[in-house]
């Protein structure tokens, strides 16, 4: 006899590169403290970088969040929006802005843990996300996924490098940088 599953529970197969990115609408707070809703995944006019971080009011996370915000112009030049996401509430995000200052990167709230689970970054027993970085193209296809330990901050320079490489639509060799020679079309 099969066990009945709670219909309120959500189970997701983690997002995979080359397939449609999970689509969600989340509560968010802009760096000015204004609340809004933001849709992730699906077709868009821009590229999207979605990065997950463990918690507000921690040590490594503010260095990453302000790093993404400080590089807003570089992402904007690549027709890319950037969203940070944790399992904290938008009210926690807003309170943290007093320490972080005005950000150019909205912070999304995944209090249900659905989005973190769908992207394969949820540490269920702790209720927090791993550090995950995802790049979604304008067609809504997940083009890049990088997940690592919460003890090490990510490289925003590497995110920009990969994003630039993906946008060439060509094969890019090891250590390729914008303006470098590609290996042609796949």
C-alpha positions in Angstrom: 0.0 0.0 0.0 1.4 3.4 -1.0 1.6 6.1 1.6 -0.6 9.1 0.9 1.4 12.3 0.4 0.4 15.6 1.9 -1.1 17.6 -1.0 0.4 20.8 0.4 4.0 19.5 0.0 5.9 20.4 -3.1 8.5 18.1 -4.7 10.8 19.3 -7.5 13.3 17.7 -9.6 16.3 20.1 -9.4 16.7 22.5 -12.3 19.0 21.3 -15.0 21.3 23.3 -17.4 19.8 23.3 -20.9 16.2 22.9 -19.7 13.6 25.6 -18.8 14.4 27.3 -15.5 11.8 27.0 -12.8 9.2 29.8 -12.8 8.2 31.5 -9.6 6.8 34.8 -8.4 8.4 35.9 -5.2 8.1 38.8 -2.7 11.1 41.0 -3.0 12.6 44.2 -1.6 14.5 46.7 -3.6 17.6 48.3 -2.2 15.5 51.4 -1.4 13.3 49.4 0.9 10.3 49.2 -1.5 8.4 45.9 -1.5 7.4 44.3 -4.8 6.9 40.9 -6.5 9.4 39.6 -9.0 8.9 36.7 -11.5 11.9 34.5 -12.2 12.2 32.0 -15.1 10.2 32.0 -18.2 10.8 34.2 -21.3 12.2 37.6 -20.7 13.7 40.5 -22.6 16.9 40.1 -20.5 19.3 37.5 -19.2 18.9 36.8 -15.5 21.5 36.0 -12.8 19.8 34.4 -9.8 22.1 33.9 -6.8 21.1 32.2 -3.6 22.8 32.9 -0.2 22.2 31.3 3.2 20.9 34.1 5.5 20.6 37.8 6.2 22.8 39.3 8.9 25.8 36.9 8.3 29.4 37.4 7.4 30.1 36.3 3.8 26.7 37.1 2.3 27.0 40.9 2.6 30.3 40.8 0.7 28.6 39.0 -2.2 25.4 41.0 -2.2 27.2 44.3 -2.2 29.6 42.9 -4.8 26.8 42.1 -7.2 25.3 45.5 -6.5 28.6 47.3 -7.1 28.8 45.5 -10.5 25.3 46.5 -11.5 26.5 48.6 -14.4 28.6 45.6 -15.8 25.6 43.3 -15.7 23.3 46.0 -17.1 25.8 46.4 -20.0 25.2 42.7 -20.7 21.4 43.1 -20.7 21.2 41.2 -17.4 19.1 41.6 -14.3 20.5 40.2 -11.0 18.5 38.9 -8.1 19.7 37.7 -4.7 17.5 35.1 -2.9 17.4 33.6 0.6 14.9 31.9 2.8 14.5 35.0 4.9 11.5 37.3 4.8 11.3 40.5 2.9 11.1 42.2 6.3 14.4 40.7 7.3 15.9 41.8 4.0 14.6 45.4 4.6 16.0 45.5 8.1 19.3 44.3 6.8 19.4 47.2 4.3 20.2 49.5 7.2 23.6 47.7 7.4 24.1 47.0 3.7 23.0 50.4 2.4 21.1 51.1 -0.8 21.5 48.1 -3.2 20.9 48.0 -6.9 20.1 44.2 -6.6 16.7 43.3 -5.3 16.5 40.6 -2.6 13.9 37.8 -3.1 12.2 36.0 -0.2 11.8 32.2 -0.5 10.2 31.6 2.9 8.3 28.5 1.5 11.7 27.0 0.4 10.1 26.0 -2.9 12.5 28.0 -5.1 15.6 26.8 -3.2 14.4 23.3 -3.5 13.6 23.6 -7.2 17.1 24.9 -7.9 18.7 22.1 -5.8 20.3 24.4 -3.2 18.0 23.9 -0.1 19.7 22.5 3.0 16.4 21.1 4.3 17.4 20.4 7.9 18.7 23.9 8.3 16.0 25.7 6.2 18.7 27.7 4.3 20.2 27.7 0.9 23.7 26.8 -0.3 25.5 29.4 -2.3 24.2 28.9 -5.8 24.5 31.0 -8.9 22.3 30.5 -11.9 22.2 32.1 -15.3 19.0 32.1 -17.3 18.8 33.2 -21.0 16.0 35.4 -22.4 14.2 32.2 -23.6 13.9 31.0 -20.0 16.6 28.3 -20.4 19.0 27.6 -17.6 22.4 28.1 -19.1 24.7 27.9 -16.0 24.5 26.5 -12.5 27.2 26.8 -9.9 26.7 25.5 -6.3 29.2 25.4 -3.5 29.9 25.4 0.2 28.5 28.2 2.3 32.0 28.8 3.8 33.3 30.4 0.6 32.0 33.4 -1.3 31.5 33.2 -5.0 33.4 35.2 -7.7 31.4 37.9 -9.3 34.1 38.3 -11.9 33.7 34.6 -12.9 29.9 35.1 -13.1 30.5 38.0 -15.5 33.0 36.0 -17.5 30.6 33.0 -17.9 27.7 35.3 -18.8 29.8 37.1 -21.5 30.9 33.7 -22.9 27.3 32.4 -23.0 26.2 35.6 -24.8 28.7 35.0 -27.6 26.7 31.9 -28.7 30.1 30.4 -29.5 32.5 27.8 -28.1 34.8 29.6 -25.6 38.1 27.9 -24.4 39.5 27.7 -20.9 40.1 31.1 -19.3 38.3 32.9 -22.1 37.5 36.6 -21.4 35.3 39.1 -23.2 37.0 40.1 -26.5 39.1 37.0 -26.6 39.2 34.5 -29.5 36.4 32.0 -29.5 36.5 28.6 -31.2 33.5 29.3 -33.5 29.9 28.1 -33.4 29.0 24.7 -31.9 
